[in-house]
């Protein structure tokens, strides 16, 4: 036995996330979006349209965050393996100082960009 996570258990967890967690998260986001639209007095989108807006905003945030992380890691000379998001506990080593700095810089740059993306949708 390799000591790693069970592939069957990981597949089951991914199925649960895709079948339950993502739709529930989209529904909660749609309710919040519709409530916010109602509070500020703009046209309230239909529920499915609101879910689509939340989904597209999330995808745009993920793409922007990945791009920013990639650029920051390349600029600071950190390996691409570290940019893949493998935490220290999964690879049985602690992150190096350069990786920690790159993650912090990428997070601080991604936060305002994510807010701007959310405001633009």
C-alpha positions as CSV (number, residue, x, y, z in Angstrom):
1,X,0.0,0.0,0.0
2,X,1.4,3.4,-1.0
3,X,0.0,5.3,2.0
4,X,-1.7,7.8,-0.3
5,X,-5.4,8.6,-0.4
6,X,-7.8,5.9,-1.7
7,X,-8.7,6.7,-5.4
8,X,-12.2,5.3,-4.9
9,X,-12.8,7.5,-1.9
10,X,-11.5,10.5,-3.8
11,X,-13.8,9.8,-6.7
12,X,-16.8,9.4,-4.3
13,X,-15.9,12.7,-2.7
14,X,-15.6,14.5,-6.1
15,X,-19.0,13.1,-7.1
16,X,-20.6,14.4,-3.9
17,X,-19.1,17.8,-4.5
18,X,-20.3,18.0,-8.1
19,X,-23.8,16.6,-7.3
20,X,-24.5,18.4,-4.0
21,X,-22.0,21.1,-2.9
22,X,-21.8,23.1,-6.2
23,X,-25.5,23.2,-6.8
24,X,-26.2,24.2,-3.2
25,X,-23.5,26.9,-3.4
26,X,-24.9,28.2,-6.7
27,X,-28.4,28.3,-5.2
28,X,-27.3,30.2,-2.1
29,X,-25.3,32.6,-4.3
30,X,-28.4,33.1,-6.5
31,X,-30.6,33.9,-3.5
32,X,-28.0,36.4,-2.2
33,X,-27.7,38.0,-5.7
34,X,-31.5,38.3,-6.1
35,X,-31.8,39.8,-2.6
36,X,-29.1,42.3,-3.3
37,X,-30.8,43.3,-6.6
38,X,-34.1,43.7,-4.8
39,X,-32.4,45.9,-2.0
40,X,-30.8,48.3,-4.4
41,X,-33.9,48.5,-6.6
42,X,-32.6,47.1,-9.9
43,X,-34.4,44.4,-12.0
44,X,-34.2,41.1,-10.2
45,X,-33.0,38.2,-12.4
46,X,-34.8,34.9,-12.6
47,X,-33.4,32.2,-10.3
48,X,-31.7,30.2,-13.1
49,X,-30.2,33.4,-14.6
50,X,-28.9,34.4,-11.2
51,X,-27.3,30.9,-10.8
52,X,-25.7,31.4,-14.2
53,X,-24.3,34.8,-13.2
54,X,-22.9,33.3,-10.0
55,X,-21.4,30.4,-12.0
56,X,-19.8,32.7,-14.6
57,X,-18.4,35.0,-11.9
58,X,-16.9,32.0,-10.1
59,X,-15.3,30.7,-13.3
60,X,-13.9,34.2,-14.2
61,X,-12.5,34.5,-10.6
62,X,-10.9,31.0,-10.9
63,X,-9.3,31.8,-14.3
64,X,-8.0,35.2,-13.1
65,X,-6.7,33.8,-9.9
66,X,-4.9,31.0,-11.7
67,X,-3.4,33.5,-14.1
68,X,-2.2,35.8,-11.4
69,X,-0.8,32.9,-9.4
70,X,1.1,31.7,-12.4
71,X,2.5,35.1,-13.2
72,X,3.6,35.7,-9.6
73,X,5.2,32.3,-9.3
74,X,7.1,32.8,-12.5
75,X,8.2,36.3,-11.6
76,X,9.5,35.1,-8.2
77,X,11.1,32.1,-9.7
78,X,9.1,29.5,-7.8
79,X,8.7,26.1,-9.4
80,X,5.5,25.3,-11.3
81,X,5.0,22.2,-9.2
82,X,4.5,24.6,-6.2
83,X,2.1,26.7,-8.3
84,X,-0.1,23.7,-8.8
85,X,-1.5,24.1,-5.3
86,X,0.0,21.0,-3.7
87,X,0.0,21.8,0.0
88,X,3.0,20.8,2.1
89,X,1.0,18.1,3.9
90,X,0.2,16.3,0.7
91,X,3.8,16.2,-0.5
92,X,5.2,15.5,3.0
93,X,7.5,18.5,2.9
94,X,7.1,22.0,4.3
95,X,6.8,24.8,1.8
96,X,9.9,26.8,1.1
97,X,10.1,30.5,1.9
98,X,9.8,31.5,-1.7
99,X,6.7,29.4,-2.1
100,X,5.1,31.0,0.9
101,X,5.9,34.5,-0.3
102,X,4.6,33.8,-3.7
103,X,1.4,32.4,-2.3
104,X,0.9,35.5,-0.2
105,X,1.6,37.9,-3.0
106,X,-0.7,36.0,-5.4
107,X,-3.5,36.0,-2.7
108,X,-3.1,39.7,-2.1
109,X,-3.2,40.6,-5.8
110,X,-6.0,38.2,-6.5
111,X,-8.3,39.5,-3.8
112,X,-9.0,43.0,-5.4
113,X,-9.1,41.5,-8.8
114,X,-11.8,39.0,-7.7
115,X,-13.7,41.9,-6.2
116,X,-13.6,43.8,-9.4
117,X,-14.7,40.8,-11.4
118,X,-17.6,40.3,-9.0
119,X,-18.6,44.0,-9.4
120,X,-18.5,43.9,-13.1
121,X,-20.9,40.9,-13.6
